[in-house]
Amino acid sequence: MALLQISEPGQSTKPHEHKFAIGIDLGTTNSLVASVRSGKADTLSDVDGKHLLPSVVRYSADSIVVGLAAKENQVKDPHNTISSIKRLMGRGVEDLKAQFKSLSDELPYEFAEGDSVVPRIKTAAGNKTAVEISADILKVLKLRGEETLGDELEGAVITVPAYFDDAQRQATKDAATLAGINVLRLLNEPTAAAVAYGLDSGAEGIVAVYDLGGGTFDISIMQLKQGVFEVLSTGGDSALGGDDFDHAIAQWILEQAGVDSSELSSSSLRLVLQEACSAKEALSEHTETEIKIDFSADKNWTGILNREILNTLIDPLIKKTLMSCRRALRDADVDKEQVIDVVMVGGSTRALRVREQVGEFFETEPKVDIDPDRVVAIGAAIQANALVGNDAEGNLLLMDVLPLSLGLETMGGLAEKIISRNTPIPVSRAQEFTTYKDGQTAMAVHVVQGERDLVDDCRSLAKFELRGFPSHVAGAARIRVTFQVDADGLLSVSAKEETSGIEASVEVKPSYGLQDSEIEAMLKASMEFAANDKDARSLREQQVEADRVLEAIDSAMADDGEEMLSAEEREAILQVRQELEISRHNATEAQQLKDAMSKLEKVSAEYVARRMNASVQKSMAGHQVEEFK
């Protein structure tokens, strides 16, 4: 509308040149979305002003609820209310059996039986994979970004733990695809935190980023110098976090109450975990806290948990994180004395014992200047803003590293490393192999990931075959295998027999991720409501436009409406403006708002023309026309 285009000559902000992008921290416990607005990166809140979105999804037969409303139903409806799904991302059924061994760690869900290696959780809305559940969380974050920014998104940078392997990264991208998000880049969470802190403080030197979230732990040793963030080494545990603190406290509660976890229902187990989490959080503010739990009508327990007991329970877990820190320092060839700052990231670093132990280990006071829950999302938003071209003058350069070594299986079940861990990415490496038997015309290529020497101790990523090359005596063929890792940490592998030019390749889609056909089926299912979604989106866009128009007309009339308009003209514009405001809140179709805005544009056209003429005359005052030729 013309009213929105009024500005002093030569001072147009050219809003059409700005591209909207967001940074998403898809967390185990909570998730956030952030964006750069007016040059400042910050997290975006929902309509209630809350920035954190609990990573909890509740399914019913006819609805999906995400966030706080879902979290409030965890105890009442544990089988249909899914939390901490990030711990299942990219994991197969066998992985879960190995990961959740003790009864206190038992998941309060029912898993569907079947041949699929992808775990599927039974819910009232059908069987759901970790990818689908994560996609439902991402959809809410995407919608929040669109509603706040008022336009379509160019894309998003989504953060992942630095120690996420290829399967977990691919699962995250699959979830984003299902949510309709264009992934600009997967960014390691510690790197995102360093971006936020580095730009804020301008620090240079060796920095350790200690990232302890709800379900994952990462440690990254980074060098910050002249706008370059180089990751020297990374380590951690993708199955260790604040959830494990809760499980340790819950086990203590059950022991104190004399209750066997096998005798409790899923609802009671979830209640114990919830109370354990509340007690943990309370001890960040107080020296002790009271815990009351009603296990059943005739069984209840009341007890006191203090910081001394809490420290005893969680110290073994903190010690595991410090062992990873020690290894990361060794891998980076850095002494503790060289670390100038320790950046604390993740909600679990609010625990005082964690800050105390980390400070003692690095012999320096950890940095907690930026909210540890929001720092990762803020860093992701800064990177997203740069990737869509809004920060053309920025000199930020990120150099992430590969968290785990990549290689091939060779004779005897040995793993031959092609790219070592902590190699900066993107990267390409090649190595030549040869045949084992005379007359061999084919070779099986088995791609593995891990640090062990035996294939059985590494993670299998993909298998493919190179066939049809000329027959040679054993050892005569020259087969060049090339590994390429992109900026997201995702891998493609190709093999070529040099004398014949025969080649084969594979884009590694781990067996624990979803197949393309499954993604396609899910996308088709989501398209069933595409028409309704399109109408709803169109209405929302026009509501945003109406808000802009109302703000513009109000500002203009407050500025010079009295001088430029007669009483009749002013009354006519205000009457149509009122009609638009009513339509803004009551319209059910986008066209209704378009018609109302068009009517206001027509009735105010003469006023707009007068304002523009006045603006031009003001700028020309004291000048000759020839000066503007």
C-alpha positions as CSV (number, residue, x, y, z in Angstrom):
1,M,0.0,0.0,0.0
2,A,1.2,3.5,-0.8
3,L,1.2,4.6,2.8
4,L,3.9,2.2,3.6
5,Q,6.3,3.5,1.0
6,I,6.5,7.1,2.3
7,S,10.1,8.0,3.1
8,E,12.6,10.8,2.6
9,P,14.3,10.7,-0.8
10,G,17.4,8.6,-0.8
11,Q,16.5,7.0,2.5
12,S,14.4,4.0,1.5
13,T,15.3,0.9,3.5
14,K,14.5,-1.4,0.5
15,P,12.8,-4.1,2.7
16,H,12.4,-6.3,-0.3
17,E,16.2,-6.9,-0.3
18,H,16.1,-8.4,3.2
19,K,15.7,-12.2,3.5
20,F,14.2,-13.9,6.5
21,A,16.1,-16.7,8.1
22,I,16.0,-18.4,11.5
23,G,18.3,-20.3,13.8
24,I,16.8,-23.4,15.6
25,D,18.1,-25.1,18.6
26,L,16.3,-28.4,18.6
27,G,17.0,-29.5,22.2
28,T,16.3,-32.6,24.2
29,T,14.4,-30.8,26.9
30,N,13.6,-27.4,25.4
31,S,13.8,-26.0,21.9
32,L,14.1,-22.4,20.7
33,V,14.0,-20.3,17.5
34,A,16.0,-17.1,17.0
35,S,16.5,-14.5,14.3
36,V,18.5,-11.3,13.6
37,R,16.2,-8.3,13.6
38,S,17.5,-4.7,13.3
39,G,21.0,-6.0,13.5
40,K,20.5,-7.9,16.8
41,A,20.1,-11.6,17.3
42,D,17.6,-12.8,19.8
43,T,15.3,-15.7,20.5
44,L,11.6,-15.3,19.5
45,S,8.8,-15.7,22.0
46,D,5.3,-17.2,21.6
47,V,2.1,-15.2,22.1
48,D,2.5,-15.7,25.8
49,G,6.0,-14.2,25.8
50,K,7.7,-17.6,26.5
51,H,10.9,-18.2,24.6
52,L,11.5,-21.9,25.6
53,L,9.3,-24.5,23.9
54,P,9.4,-27.7,25.9
55,S,10.4,-30.5,23.4
56,V,7.3,-32.5,24.3
57,V,4.6,-33.7,21.9
58,R,1.2,-35.2,22.9
59,Y,-0.8,-37.2,20.4
60,S,-4.5,-37.8,20.5
61,A,-6.8,-39.4,17.9
62,D,-7.6,-35.9,16.4
63,S,-4.9,-33.5,17.5
64,I,-1.2,-32.9,18.1
65,V,-0.2,-30.6,21.0
66,V,3.4,-29.4,21.3
67,G,5.1,-27.6,24.2
68,L,4.0,-26.7,27.7
69,A,0.4,-27.9,27.2
70,A,1.8,-31.3,26.2
71,K,4.3,-31.4,29.1
72,E,1.5,-30.9,31.6
73,N,0.0,-34.2,30.5
74,Q,3.2,-36.3,30.9
75,V,2.0,-37.9,34.1
76,K,-1.6,-38.3,33.1
77,D,-1.0,-39.6,29.6
78,P,2.6,-41.0,29.5
79,H,2.2,-43.3,26.5
80,N,1.0,-40.6,24.2
81,T,3.1,-37.7,25.5
82,I,6.6,-38.0,24.1
83,S,9.6,-36.2,25.6
84,S,13.4,-36.3,25.1
85,I,12.9,-37.7,21.6
86,K,16.3,-36.3,20.6
87,R,17.9,-39.2,22.4
88,L,16.2,-41.6,19.9
89,M,17.2,-39.6,16.8
90,G,19.1,-41.8,14.3
91,R,19.0,-44.7,16.6
92,G,18.0,-48.3,15.8
93,V,16.1,-50.7,18.0
94,E,19.3,-52.5,19.0
95,D,20.9,-49.2,19.9
96,L,18.1,-48.4,22.3
97,K,18.3,-51.8,24.0
98,A,22.0,-51.1,24.6
99,Q,21.4,-47.5,25.7
100,F,18.5,-48.0,28.2
101,K,19.6,-50.9,30.4
102,S,18.5,-50.1,33.9
103,L,14.8,-50.0,35.1
104,S,15.3,-46.3,36.1
105,D,16.2,-45.5,32.5
106,E,13.3,-47.4,31.0
107,L,11.3,-45.4,28.5
108,P,7.6,-45.0,29.4
109,Y,6.5,-45.7,25.9
110,E,5.2,-48.7,24.0
111,F,7.2,-49.6,20.9
112,A,5.5,-51.2,17.9
113,E,6.6,-54.6,16.9
114,G,7.9,-55.1,13.3
115,D,10.8,-55.7,11.0
116,S,11.8,-52.1,10.7
117,V,15.1,-51.1,12.3
118,V,13.6,-47.7,13.0
119,P,11.9,-47.6,16.4
120,R,8.2,-46.7,16.2
121,I,6.4,-45.5,19.3
122,K,2.7,-46.4,19.7
123,T,0.4,-43.4,20.1
124,A,-3.3,-42.6,19.8
125,A,-2.4,-41.0,16.5
126,G,-0.6,-44.1,15.2
127,N,2.9,-45.3,15.3
128,K,5.5,-42.5,15.3
129,T,9.2,-42.4,14.6
130,A,11.7,-40.0,16.3
131,V,11.9,-38.2,13.0
132,E,8.1,-37.6,12.8
133,I,8.0,-36.4,16.4
134,S,10.9,-34.0,16.0
135,A,9.2,-32.7,12.8
136,D,6.1,-31.8,14.8
137,I,8.3,-29.7,17.2
138,L,10.1,-28.1,14.2
139,K,6.8,-27.2,12.6
140,V,5.8,-25.1,15.7
141,L,9.2,-23.4,15.7
142,K,8.9,-22.6,12.0
143,L,5.4,-21.2,12.5
144,R,6.6,-19.0,15.3
145,G,9.4,-17.6,13.1
146,E,7.0,-16.9,10.2
147,E,4.4,-15.2,12.5
148,T,7.0,-13.1,14.2
149,L,8.9,-12.1,11.1
150,G,5.7,-11.7,9.1
151,D,7.0,-13.4,5.9
152,E,8.1,-16.7,4.4
153,L,11.4,-18.0,5.5
154,E,14.4,-18.4,3.2
155,G,15.7,-21.2,5.4
156,A,17.0,-22.2,8.8
157,V,20.3,-23.2,10.5
158,I,19.5,-26.1,12.8
159,T,22.0,-27.0,15.5
160,V,23.1,-30.5,16.5
161,P,25.4,-31.8,19.1
162,A,29.0,-31.9,17.8
163,Y,29.2,-35.6,18.7
164,F,26.1,-36.5,16.6
165,D,27.1,-39.1,14.1
166,D,26.1,-39.4,10.5
167,A,22.8,-41.2,11.3
168,Q,21.8,-38.7,13.9
169,R,22.5,-35.7,11.5
170,Q,20.6,-37.3,8.7
171,A,17.7,-38.0,10.9
172,T,17.7,-34.3,11.9
173,K,17.7,-33.2,8.2
174,D,14.8,-35.7,7.5
175,A,12.8,-34.1,10.3
176,A,13.4,-30.7,8.9
177,T,12.3,-31.9,5.4
178,L,9.1,-33.3,6.9
179,A,8.5,-29.9,8.7
180,G,8.9,-28.0,5.4
181,I,12.1,-26.3,6.4
182,N,14.9,-25.5,4.0
183,V,18.0,-26.4,6.0
184,L,20.7,-23.9,5.2
185,R,23.2,-25.8,7.4
186,L,23.5,-28.1,10.3
187,L,25.7,-26.3,12.8
188,N,27.4,-27.9,15.8
189,E,26.0,-26.5,19.0
190,P,29.3,-25.5,20.5
191,T,30.2,-23.7,17.4
192,A,26.9,-21.8,17.5
193,A,27.7,-20.8,21.1
194,A,31.1,-19.6,20.1
195,V,29.6,-17.5,17.3
196,A,27.3,-15.8,19.9
197,Y,30.1,-15.2,22.4
198,G,32.8,-14.4,20.0
199,L,30.8,-11.6,18.2
200,D,29.7,-10.3,21.6
201,S,33.0,-10.1,23.3
202,G,35.6,-9.9,20.5
203,A,37.7,-12.4,22.4
204,E,40.7,-14.1,20.8
205,G,42.5,-17.2,21.9
206,I,41.7,-20.7,22.9
207,V,38.1,-21.2,24.2
208,A,36.5,-24.4,25.6
209,V,32.8,-24.7,25.0
210,Y,31.2,-27.0,27.6
211,D,27.7,-27.9,26.4
212,L,25.6,-30.0,28.8
213,G,22.0,-30.2,27.7
214,G,19.1,-32.4,28.7
215,G,20.2,-35.5,26.7
216,T,23.6,-34.8,25.2
217,F,27.1,-33.5,26.2
218,D,29.6,-31.8,23.9
219,I,33.0,-30.3,24.6
220,S,34.8,-28.4,21.9
221,I,38.2,-26.7,22.0
222,M,38.2,-23.8,19.6
223,Q,40.5,-21.1,18.5
224,L,39.0,-17.6,17.9
225,K,41.1,-15.3,15.9
226,Q,40.2,-12.3,13.7
227,G,36.6,-13.5,13.0
228,V,37.7,-17.1,12.3
229,F,36.2,-19.8,14.6
230,E,38.3,-22.9,14.1
231,V,37.4,-26.1,16.0
232,L,40.6,-27.7,17.1
233,S,38.9,-30.8,18.6
234,T,35.6,-32.0,19.8
235,G,34.3,-34.8,22.0
236,G,31.4,-35.8,24.2
237,D,28.6,-38.2,24.7
238,S,25.4,-38.1,22.7
239,A,23.6,-40.1,25.5
240,L,24.6,-38.1,28.6
241,G,22.8,-35.0,29.9
242,G,20.5,-33.6,32.5
243,D,18.0,-36.4,32.0
244,D,20.6,-38.7,33.5
245,F,20.8,-36.4,36.6
246,D,17.1,-36.8,36.9
247,H,17.3,-40.6,36.6
248,A,20.0,-40.7,39.3
249,I,17.8,-38.7,41.6
250,A,14.8,-40.7,40.8
251,Q,16.6,-43.9,41.6
252,W,17.7,-42.4,45.0
253,I,14.0,-41.5,45.7
254,L,12.8,-45.0,44.9
255,E,15.5,-46.5,47.2
256,Q,14.7,-44.1,50.1
257,A,11.0,-44.9,49.7
258,G,11.6,-48.6,49.5
259,V,9.8,-48.9,46.2
260,D,10.8,-51.2,43.3
261,S,10.4,-49.4,40.0
262,S,9.1,-52.6,38.3
263,E,6.0,-52.4,40.5
264,L,5.2,-48.9,39.3
265,S,3.0,-47.8,36.4
266,S,4.3,-45.7,33.6
267,S,2.5,-42.7,35.1
268,S,4.1,-43.2,38.5
269,L,7.5,-43.6,37.0
270,R,7.0,-40.3,35.0
271,L,5.8,-38.6,38.2
272,V,9.0,-39.7,40.0
273,L,11.2,-38.3,37.2
274,Q,9.2,-35.1,37.2
275,E,9.7,-34.6,40.9
276,A,13.4,-35.5,40.6
277,C,13.8,-32.8,37.9
278,S,12.0,-30.2,40.1
279,A,14.2,-31.1,43.1
280,K,17.4,-30.7,40.9
281,E,16.3,-27.3,39.7
282,A,15.3,-26.1,43.2
283,L,18.8,-27.0,44.5
284,S,20.3,-24.4,42.1
285,E,18.6,-21.8,44.4
286,H,18.4,-23.5,47.8
287,T,20.6,-25.7,49.9
288,E,17.9,-28.3,50.4
289,T,14.4,-29.1,49.1
290,E,11.5,-31.3,50.3
291,I,10.1,-34.0,48.0
292,K,6.6,-35.4,48.3
293,I,5.3,-38.3,46.1
294,D,2.1,-40.2,46.2
295,F,2.9,-43.5,44.5
296,S,-0.6,-44.9,45.1
297,A,-3.7,-44.4,47.4
298,D,-1.9,-46.3,50.2
299,K,1.7,-45.5,49.4
300,N,3.3,-42.1,49.7
301,W,6.8,-40.8,50.6
302,T,8.2,-37.5,51.9
303,G,11.9,-36.8,52.1
304,I,14.6,-34.1,52.0
305,L,17.2,-33.8,49.3
306,N,20.1,-31.5,49.9
307,R,23.0,-30.3,47.8
308,E,25.5,-32.7,49.5
309,I,23.4,-35.8,48.5
310,L,22.8,-34.3,45.0
311,N,26.5,-33.8,44.5
312,T,27.1,-37.5,45.5
313,L,24.5,-38.6,43.0
314,I,25.7,-36.5,40.0
315,D,29.4,-36.4,40.6
316,P,30.1,-39.7,38.6
317,L,28.2,-38.2,35.6
318,I,30.1,-34.9,35.8
319,K,33.3,-36.9,36.0
320,K,32.5,-38.5,32.7
321,T,32.1,-35.1,31.1
322,L,35.5,-34.0,32.5
323,M,37.1,-37.1,31.1
324,S,35.8,-36.1,27.7
325,C,37.3,-32.6,28.3
326,R,40.7,-34.1,29.1
327,R,40.6,-36.1,25.8
328,A,39.5,-33.1,23.8
329,L,42.4,-31.0,25.2
330,R,44.8,-33.8,24.3
331,D,43.5,-34.1,20.8
332,A,43.8,-30.4,20.3
333,D,47.4,-30.4,21.7
334,V,46.4,-27.7,24.1
335,D,47.2,-27.4,27.8
336,K,44.5,-26.3,30.3
337,E,46.6,-23.2,31.0
338,Q,46.1,-22.0,27.4
339,V,42.3,-21.9,27.7
340,I,41.3,-18.3,28.2
341,D,37.6,-18.8,28.6
342,V,35.2,-21.7,29.3
343,V,31.8,-21.0,27.8
344,M,28.9,-22.8,29.6
345,V,26.0,-23.9,27.3
346,G,22.8,-25.9,28.0
347,G,20.3,-25.8,30.8
348,S,22.1,-28.5,32.8
349,T,25.0,-26.1,33.4
350,R,22.7,-24.2,35.8
351,A,23.5,-26.9,38.3
352,L,26.0,-25.3,40.7
353,R,28.0,-28.5,41.1
354,V,28.6,-28.6,37.3
355,R,29.9,-25.0,37.3
356,E,32.1,-25.7,40.4
357,Q,33.7,-28.9,38.9
358,V,34.2,-27.4,35.5
359,G,35.8,-24.3,37.0
360,E,38.2,-26.4,39.1
361,F,39.1,-28.6,36.1
362,F,40.0,-25.6,33.8
363,E,41.2,-23.5,36.7
364,T,39.1,-20.5,35.5
365,E,35.7,-19.1,36.2
366,P,33.2,-20.3,33.5
367,K,31.4,-17.7,31.4
368,V,27.7,-17.5,31.9
369,D,27.1,-14.0,30.4
370,I,24.5,-15.2,27.9
371,D,21.5,-17.3,29.0
372,P,22.9,-20.9,28.6
373,D,19.5,-22.0,27.3
374,R,19.4,-19.4,24.5
375,V,23.0,-18.9,23.4
376,V,23.0,-21.8,20.9
377,A,19.9,-20.5,19.1
378,I,21.3,-17.0,19.0
379,G,24.5,-18.2,17.4
380,A,22.5,-20.2,14.8
381,A,20.5,-17.1,13.9
382,I,23.7,-15.1,13.3
383,Q,24.9,-17.8,11.0
384,A,21.6,-18.1,9.2
385,N,21.5,-14.4,8.7
386,A,24.9,-14.5,7.0
387,L,24.1,-17.6,4.9
388,V,21.1,-15.9,3.3
389,G,23.2,-12.8,2.4
390,N,21.9,-10.3,4.9
391,D,25.4,-9.9,6.4
392,A,27.4,-9.4,3.2
393,E,30.0,-7.3,5.0
394,G,30.5,-9.7,7.8
395,N,33.8,-11.6,8.0
396,L,32.6,-14.5,10.0
397,L,34.2,-17.8,9.0
398,L,33.3,-21.1,10.7
399,M,35.6,-24.1,10.6
400,D,33.9,-27.1,12.1
401,V,35.5,-30.6,12.4
402,L,34.4,-34.1,11.9
403,P,33.4,-35.7,15.3
404,L,34.3,-39.3,14.4
405,S,36.7,-41.0,12.0
406,L,35.4,-42.3,8.6
407,G,36.8,-45.3,6.9
408,L,36.4,-48.6,5.1
409,E,36.4,-52.3,6.0
410,T,39.4,-54.1,4.7
411,M,40.3,-57.8,4.7
412,G,40.1,-59.4,8.1
413,G,37.4,-57.1,9.4
414,L,39.7,-54.2,9.9
415,A,38.7,-50.6,9.7
416,E,41.0,-48.4,7.6
417,K,40.5,-44.8,8.4
418,I,40.2,-42.4,5.4
419,I,39.4,-39.2,7.3
420,S,40.4,-38.9,10.9
421,R,38.2,-37.3,13.5
422,N,38.8,-33.6,14.2
423,T,39.5,-33.0,10.5
424,P,38.1,-29.6,9.5
425,I,35.0,-29.8,7.2
426,P,34.0,-29.6,4.4
427,V,36.7,-32.1,3.3
428,S,37.5,-34.6,0.6
429,R,40.0,-37.5,1.0
430,A,40.9,-40.3,-1.4
431,Q,42.9,-43.5,-1.0
432,E,43.8,-46.3,-3.4
433,F,43.0,-50.0,-2.8
434,T,43.6,-53.1,-4.8
435,T,42.1,-56.6,-5.3
436,Y,42.7,-59.6,-3.0
437,K,42.2,-62.4,-5.5
438,D,43.3,-63.2,-9.1
439,G,40.6,-62.4,-11.7
440,Q,38.5,-60.3,-9.3
441,T,36.1,-58.1,-11.2
442,A,34.0,-56.7,-8.3
443,M,34.6,-55.2,-4.9
444,A,32.3,-54.6,-2.0
445,V,32.8,-51.2,-0.2
446,H,31.7,-51.1,3.4
447,V,31.7,-47.6,4.9
448,V,32.2,-47.4,8.7
449,Q,32.5,-44.7,11.4
450,G,34.3,-44.8,14.6
451,E,37.7,-44.9,16.3
452,R,38.2,-48.7,16.8
453,D,40.4,-50.9,14.7
454,L,37.8,-53.6,14.2
455,V,34.7,-53.1,12.0
456,D,32.6,-54.9,14.6
457,D,33.4,-52.1,17.1
458,C,32.5,-49.3,14.6
459,R,29.2,-48.1,13.3
460,S,28.2,-49.3,9.8
461,L,27.1,-46.4,7.6
462,A,26.6,-47.9,4.1
463,K,27.5,-50.7,1.7
464,F,27.8,-50.6,-2.1
465,E,29.5,-52.6,-4.8
466,L,31.9,-51.6,-7.6
467,R,31.3,-54.2,-10.5
468,G,32.5,-54.8,-14.0
469,F,36.1,-53.7,-14.0
470,P,38.7,-55.7,-15.9
471,S,40.1,-58.9,-14.6
472,H,43.6,-58.6,-13.1
473,V,46.0,-60.6,-11.0
474,A,45.6,-59.9,-7.3
475,G,47.1,-56.6,-6.4
476,A,47.2,-55.2,-9.9
477,A,43.9,-53.3,-10.0
478,R,43.9,-49.7,-8.8
479,I,40.7,-48.7,-7.1
480,R,40.5,-45.1,-5.9
481,V,37.9,-44.5,-3.1
482,T,37.0,-40.9,-2.4
483,F,35.2,-39.6,0.7
484,Q,33.5,-36.2,0.7
485,V,32.0,-34.6,3.8
486,D,29.9,-31.5,3.3
487,A,29.5,-28.5,5.7
488,D,26.7,-30.3,7.5
489,G,28.9,-33.3,8.3
490,L,27.1,-35.6,5.9
491,L,29.1,-38.0,3.7
492,S,29.2,-39.3,0.2
493,V,31.6,-42.0,-1.0
494,S,32.7,-43.0,-4.6
495,A,34.9,-45.7,-5.9
496,K,36.6,-45.8,-9.3
497,E,38.8,-48.4,-11.0
498,E,41.5,-46.2,-12.6
499,T,42.4,-48.3,-15.7
500,S,38.8,-48.8,-16.9
501,G,37.1,-45.8,-15.5
502,I,34.3,-47.9,-14.0
503,E,32.9,-46.2,-11.0
504,A,30.1,-46.4,-8.4
505,S,29.1,-44.1,-5.6
506,V,26.7,-43.8,-2.6
507,E,25.3,-40.8,-0.7
508,V,25.3,-42.2,2.8
509,K,21.8,-42.5,4.1
510,P,22.3,-44.5,7.3
511,S,20.1,-47.5,7.8
512,Y,18.8,-45.9,11.0
513,G,17.4,-42.9,9.2
514,L,14.2,-43.0,7.3
515,Q,14.1,-44.2,3.7
516,D,13.2,-41.8,0.9
517,S,9.9,-43.7,0.4
518,E,9.0,-43.2,4.0
519,I,9.8,-39.5,3.9
520,E,7.7,-39.3,0.7
521,A,4.8,-41.1,2.3
522,M,4.9,-38.8,5.3
523,L,5.0,-35.7,3.1
524,K,2.0,-37.0,1.1
525,A,0.2,-37.5,4.3
526,S,1.0,-33.9,5.4
527,M,-0.3,-32.6,2.0
528,E,-3.8,-33.9,2.7
529,F,-4.4,-30.7,4.5
530,A,-2.3,-28.5,2.2
531,A,-5.4,-26.5,0.9
532,N,-6.5,-25.7,4.4
533,D,-2.9,-24.8,5.4
534,K,-2.6,-22.5,2.3
535,D,-5.8,-20.7,3.2
536,A,-4.8,-20.3,6.8
537,R,-1.4,-19.0,5.8
538,S,-2.9,-16.5,3.3
539,L,-5.2,-15.1,6.0
540,R,-2.3,-14.8,8.4
541,E,-0.2,-12.9,5.8
542,Q,-3.0,-10.5,5.2
543,Q,-3.5,-10.0,9.0
544,V,0.2,-9.0,9.2
545,E,-0.2,-6.7,6.3
546,A,-3.3,-5.1,7.9
547,D,-1.4,-4.5,11.1
548,R,1.3,-2.7,9.0
549,V,-1.3,-0.6,7.2
550,L,-3.1,0.4,10.4
551,E,0.2,1.4,12.1
552,A,1.2,3.4,9.0
553,I,-2.1,5.4,8.8
554,D,-2.1,6.1,12.5
555,S,1.5,7.4,12.4
556,A,0.8,9.5,9.4
557,M,-2.3,11.1,10.8
558,A,-0.7,11.8,14.1
559,D,2.1,13.5,12.2
560,D,0.2,15.8,9.9
561,G,-3.4,14.8,9.7
562,E,-4.7,17.9,11.3
563,E,-2.9,20.2,8.8
564,M,-3.5,18.3,5.6
565,L,-7.0,17.0,6.0
566,S,-10.4,18.7,6.3
567,A,-12.7,17.5,9.0
568,E,-14.8,15.6,6.4
569,E,-11.7,13.9,4.8
570,R,-10.4,13.0,8.3
571,E,-13.7,11.5,9.3
572,A,-13.9,9.4,6.1
573,I,-10.4,8.0,6.5
574,L,-11.0,7.2,10.2
575,Q,-14.3,5.4,9.4
576,V,-12.7,3.1,6.8
577,R,-9.7,2.6,9.1
578,Q,-12.1,1.4,11.8
579,E,-13.7,-1.0,9.3
580,L,-10.3,-2.4,8.6
581,E,-9.4,-2.9,12.2
582,I,-12.7,-4.8,12.8
583,S,-12.1,-6.9,9.7
584,R,-8.5,-7.6,11.0
585,H,-9.9,-9.4,14.0
586,N,-13.0,-10.9,12.5
587,A,-12.2,-11.9,8.9
588,T,-12.2,-15.6,8.1
589,E,-10.8,-15.2,4.6
590,A,-7.8,-13.4,3.2
591,Q,-9.9,-11.6,0.5
592,Q,-12.0,-9.8,3.1
593,L,-8.9,-8.2,4.5
594,K,-7.6,-7.4,1.0
595,D,-10.9,-5.6,0.1
596,A,-10.8,-3.6,3.4
597,M,-7.2,-2.5,2.8
598,S,-8.0,-1.6,-0.8
599,K,-10.9,0.6,0.4
600,L,-8.6,2.4,2.8
601,E,-6.0,2.9,0.1
602,K,-8.6,4.5,-2.2
603,V,-10.1,6.8,0.4
604,S,-6.6,8.0,1.5
605,A,-5.1,8.3,-2.0
606,E,-5.4,12.1,-2.1
607,Y,-3.9,12.4,1.4
608,V,-0.9,10.2,0.4
609,A,-0.3,12.4,-2.7
610,R,-0.3,15.5,-0.6
611,R,2.2,14.0,1.9
612,M,4.5,12.9,-0.9
613,N,4.4,16.4,-2.5
614,A,5.1,18.0,0.9
615,S,8.1,15.7,1.4
616,V,9.5,16.5,-2.0
617,Q,9.1,20.3,-1.4
618,K,10.8,20.0,2.0
619,S,13.8,18.2,0.5
620,M,14.1,20.8,-2.3
621,A,13.8,23.8,-0.1
622,G,16.8,26.2,-0.7
623,H,17.9,24.3,-3.8
624,Q,17.4,25.0,-7.6
625,V,15.7,22.4,-9.8
626,E,18.9,22.2,-11.9
627,E,20.7,20.7,-8.9
628,F,18.6,17.6,-9.0
629,K,19.1,17.0,-12.8
